[in-house]
């Protein structure tokens, strides 16, 4: 293997890395081939030119890789690929949205921590805040966390 072939291998590694970074984002075929070319080039340099040249080749590959990584992380490309939207929706159904703390109702199914309940005019999935609750037991909403409705026994019933 001549010096020209080694330079071609290192150049191919760099080109494949740039293609992987800017044209085909993700760690795919080009990224693997780029790493493989760099490893083959460094290994061949160690084998053909000795320890000093191999160490220099390793340092150059690491330096160029580090500079490329720095450039990518500070480029506009990453900014364009990044997600900037905020999620302002909820997984709560319309029926769940009408339920308030203090609403009273009845367990429609056995609440083995989670089950169905009728609260006012709506049927919703609820979580038991105080262990198992049998079907038909009067309940009251004790807490609402995001879309999860927690209920306990309604002792006022």
N, C-alpha and C positions, 0 to 999 in steps of 0.2 A: 504494500500500500504506500503510495507516494504522498508527499506533502500536499499536492493538488487535490487528491482524493479526500484527505483529511479536512481540508478547507471546504470542499464541497459538502461533506457530511455535516460539519458545523453550520455552514450556511443553510443547508436544508433543515436542520434542527431549528434554526432561528426563524426561517420562513414558515415552517409548520406551526411553530408557537404563535407567530403573529396571525396566521390564518385561524388558528383555534381561538385566539383571543378576540379578534375583531370581526371575523366573518361567520364562524360557527361557534357561538358561545357554548360553554359547557365543557366537561372533560370527556372528549370523545376520541375518535380515531386519530385525528391530527395531533391532539395533545399527547397521546400515547406514543405515536411515531416520533414526535419531536423529542420526547424524553429518551426514547430508545436511540435515536440518532446521536444525541448528546452523550449518552453513556457509551455507545460504540466508539465515538470519536475520542473520548477521554481514555477509554481502555486501549484503543489502538495507539494513542500517543504515548501512554505508559510503556506499551510493548515495544514500539519502534524506536522511541527517542529517549527512554529512560525516565528515572524518577523526577528529575528537575523539570523536564518538558511536560511530563504528566501532571505535576503539581501546578505548573503555570496554566496548562489547559483547564484543569479543574477550577482554578481561581478565576480564569476568564469566563468559563461557563457560569459559575456562581455569580460573578459580578454582572455579566450581561443579563442573566435571569433575574437577578435582584433589581437591576435598573428597569428592565421591562415590566416587572411586577409593580414597581413604584410608579412608572409611567401610566400603566393601566389603571391603577387605583386612583390616580389623580387626573384621569382623562374625562372628557365629557361623555365618552361612550358608556362608562359605568353609570354615570348620572342618568343617561337616557334609559338604561336597562333597569334601573332601580324603580321600585314601586313607591309612588308618592301619594296614592289615594288613601283617604281615611275611610274606615267603615263606620257608617252612622246608622246602620240597620240593626235589627234585633231578630232573634230566632223566635220571639214570642208571637203566638198567634193572636188574632184579633180578640178572641175570647179571653186569652190570658191577659191581654192589655187592660181589660175592663175590671179585673179583680184587684181589690185593695186590701191592705192589712186591716183585719177586724171583720171582714166578710165572713158570714156563717153559711154552713151548708151541711151536706151529708156525704159520707164516703159511699161511692157507688160500687167499688170493688174493695177487697181487703187491701189495705195499704201496708204491704210488706216492704215498707220504706218508700215505695213508689206505687201509685195506682191512680184511678180515676175518681173524681168527686164532682158533685153538683154544687156550685156556689152561686146562689141566686138563680138566674135563668141560664147559666152556662155550665157546660160540662168540660172540665179541664184535667190535665194530668197534674198531680200534686205529689209532694214528698212529705212523709211523716217526720215531724220534728221531734217526736217523742215515742219512738218504737213502733210496734205493730198496732194498727187500728183496724177493727173488723168492719165488714160491709154493713152499711146502714147506721153507723155510729155518727152522731152529730159532731161536726168539726168546726174549727175557726181558723182563719188565715193568721199566722203568727209572724211571717216574714216573707218578703219577696226579694229574691236575689237574681238580677238579670231576668231571665225568663222562668226561673224555678220558683214555684209557689210552695211554701212550707206551711203545713197545717198541724194543729194539735187538737186534743180533745176539747170539745165545747162543754165545759162543766156548768155553764149557766142554763143549759137546755133542760 
